[in-house]
Amino acid sequence: MEPFSHMKGPQDNENGYQARKINSLFSFRANEEFLQNDIRVKPDLDALGALGDAGWYSIRAILWAVDYELPKTVIALRNPVRNQAGVLLACGATLYWADGKIATFNCSFLTNLTMDMTIVGTNGTLHVTDFVIPYEEKSAAFNMASKSKFAELHIGWDPLPSKHVVSTDLPQEALMVQEFSRLVQNIRDAGGKPEGKWPAITRKTQVVMDAVKTSIDNRFGPVDISS
């Protein structure tokens, strides 16, 4: 499933608002069966653990927020949690862009189910609390604050943040299959090559994820990314 695959990113806002600080967090508390036997905790199967699972969505959400512009540098957060086999159960990183944008993400198999993303821009703040799997199948909501300031005497906010609900006739799983079918049909009908959009986005997500893992392995040193 691809978060925000059908939405326009904040960097594209027609009013010129730009994302400057992004935080994303995806975690779920795995049970003992999962932590002992799931392929995501096995070094010879899915060795990236929480980074390769929950971290993928957190990184993808950040890239969506900046119109898929790769960061310049990645630095992993210290003290990740590993199981006895050395597979990551919880970790995070900070991403830096040349123009001063900063993003931080955390991912974990050890804490309560959480799917939070906050984007703070020059003139607004967007907050989503279910960015991977929505609370309800046919709708999703986000909160937006625009041109916020203190109310008179600093006793509140003006204007207040607003809540927006996006409804859909089809759940995201069905939309994913629909999109895949469209891509295949275009190749079959036109006899052409696959579209480049999703491979490019997937590659960028993988590049950032690999940089995080390299930083962890290199004692949390900075890892530069070239486009």
Residue pairs with C-beta under 8 A, 6 or more apart in sequence:
1 132
1 133
1 172
1 173
1 176
2 60
2 176
2 198
3 57
3 60
3 61
3 64
3 131
3 132
4 61
4 64
4 131
5 175
5 176
5 179
6 175
7 64
9 64
9 65
9 66
9 67
9 68
10 17
10 18
10 19
10 65
10 66
10 119
10 121
10 126
11 18
11 19
11 65
11 66
11 67
11 69
12 67
13 121
15 123
17 121
17 122
17 123
17 124
18 101
18 121
18 122
19 65
19 66
19 101
19 119
19 120
19 121
20 100
20 101
20 102
20 120
20 121
20 122
21 101
21 102
21 103
21 119
21 120
22 61
22 62
22 65
22 66
22 101
22 102
22 103
22 104
22 117
22 118
22 119
22 120
23 103
23 104
23 105
23 116
23 117
23 118
24 58
24 59
24 61
24 62
24 103
24 104
24 105
24 106
24 116
24 117
24 118
24 131
25 58
25 105
25 106
25 107
25 114
25 115
25 116
25 117
26 54
26 55
26 57
26 58
26 105
26 106
26 107
26 114
26 115
26 131
26 132
27 54
27 90
27 106
27 107
27 108
27 109
27 110
27 111
27 112
27 113
27 114
28 54
28 108
28 109
28 111
28 112
28 113
28 114
29 109
29 110
29 111
29 112
29 113
30 38
30 109
30 110
34 40
34 41
34 109
35 41
35 83
35 89
35 109
39 45
39 46
40 46
40 49
40 50
40 52
40 53
40 87
40 109
41 49
41 83
41 85
41 87
41 89
41 109
42 85
42 87
43 85
43 86
43 87
46 52
46 53
47 87
48 55
48 87
48 88
48 209
48 213
49 82
49 83
49 87
49 88
49 89
49 109
50 88
50 89
50 90
50 91
50 107
50 108
50 109
51 88
51 91
51 107
51 209
51 212
51 213
52 209
53 107
53 109
54 107
54 108
54 109
55 91
55 105
55 107
55 209
55 212
56 205
56 209
57 107
57 115
57 131
57 132
58 105
58 106
58 107
59 105
59 205
59 208
59 209
59 212
60 201
60 205
61 105
61 117
61 131
62 95
62 103
62 105
63 69
63 70
63 201
63 204
63 205
63 208
65 103
65 117
65 119
66 97
66 101
66 103
68 200
68 201
68 204
69 97
70 204
70 207
70 208
70 225
70 227
71 95
71 96
71 97
71 101
71 103
71 208
71 225
72 96
72 97
72 98
72 224
72 225
73 95
73 96
73 222
73 223
73 224
73 225
74 93
74 94
74 95
74 96
74 208
74 211
74 212
74 215
74 222
74 223
74 225
75 93
75 94
75 96
75 215
75 220
75 221
75 222
75 223
76 91
76 92
76 93
76 212
76 213
76 215
76 216
76 220
77 91
77 92
77 93
77 94
77 104
77 106
77 220
78 220
80 88
80 89
80 90
80 91
80 92
80 216
81 88
81 89
81 90
81 91
81 108
81 110
82 88
82 89
83 89
88 216
89 108
89 109
89 110
90 106
90 107
90 108
90 109
90 110
90 111
91 106
91 107
91 108
91 212
91 216
92 104
92 105
92 106
92 107
93 104
93 105
93 212
93 215
94 102
94 103
94 104
95 102
95 103
95 104
95 105
95 208
96 102
115 128
115 129
115 130
115 131
115 132
115 133
116 127
116 128
116 129
116 131
117 126
117 127
117 128
117 131
118 125
118 126
118 127
118 128
119 125
119 126
119 127
123 146
123 147
124 144
124 145
124 146
124 147
124 148
125 144
125 145
125 148
125 161
126 142
126 143
126 144
127 142
127 143
127 144
127 161
128 140
128 141
128 142
128 143
129 135
129 141
130 140
130 141
134 140
134 172
135 141
137 171
138 167
138 168
138 169
138 171
139 165
139 166
139 167
139 168
140 165
140 166
140 168
141 163
141 164
141 165
141 166
142 163
142 164
142 166
143 161
143 162
143 163
143 164
144 161
144 162
144 163
144 164
145 157
145 159
145 160
145 161
145 162
146 159
146 162
147 159
148 157
148 158
148 159
148 161
149 157
149 158
150 156
150 157
150 158
151 157
151 158
152 158
168 175
170 178
183 194
183 195
183 198
186 192
186 195
187 193
187 194
207 225
208 225
211 223
211 225
212 223
214 223
215 221
215 222
215 223
